[in-house]
Amino acid sequence: MGKLLCDFAAGERGVIKSVGGEGRVRRRLFDMGVTPGAEVALVKRAPLGDPVEVTIRGYQLTLRKTEAQCVETEAAL
């Protein structure tokens, strides 16, 4: 069962299953290393929920909530 990255709680981990979005958004996510198979963990969320900070491929990345809605994950093993 998949879960969107924007629905993660702080400290939750998962493996990226697919990346949606259109054109520039999808390309930008791929350029930042958000690709299927990568492990991702939500570090923290801004007070109003946007943006979110994640750890992926050994570095911290901040994503807008709309970008995080494009990333579908599955539970980390």
C-alpha positions, -999 to +999 in steps of 0.1 A: +000+000+000+015+033-011+016+065+009+024+100-004+054+118+010+033+148+021+014+124+045+045+113+064+050+121+101+083+134+114+108+105+116+088+082+092+108+064+065+099+049+032+112+039-003+101+059-033+078+038-055+069+064-082+072+101-090+042+118-105+038+154-116+041+171-150+069+185-170+091+209-150+080+196-115+088+160-123+121+169-140+131+190-110+123+162-086+144+138-107+173+163-108+173+166-070+176+128-067+140+120-059+139+088-080+122+054-075+141+031-052+157+058-031+151+057+006+135+089+021+128+101+056+108+131+068+129+152+091+105+180+099+076+200+087+072+238+088+047+251+114+020+256+087+029+223+069+047+238+040+076+231+032+088+197+044+124+187+050+135+152+040+167+132+040+174+115+007+206+100-006+225+113+024+215+150+021+188+173+034+162+184+009+134+209+013+103+203-008+071+222-012+040+204-002+028+203-038+060+186-048+058+161-019+023+152-031+038+139-063+060+113-045+044+079-038+063+057-013+061+022+003+071+012+038+109+009+043+121-026+049 
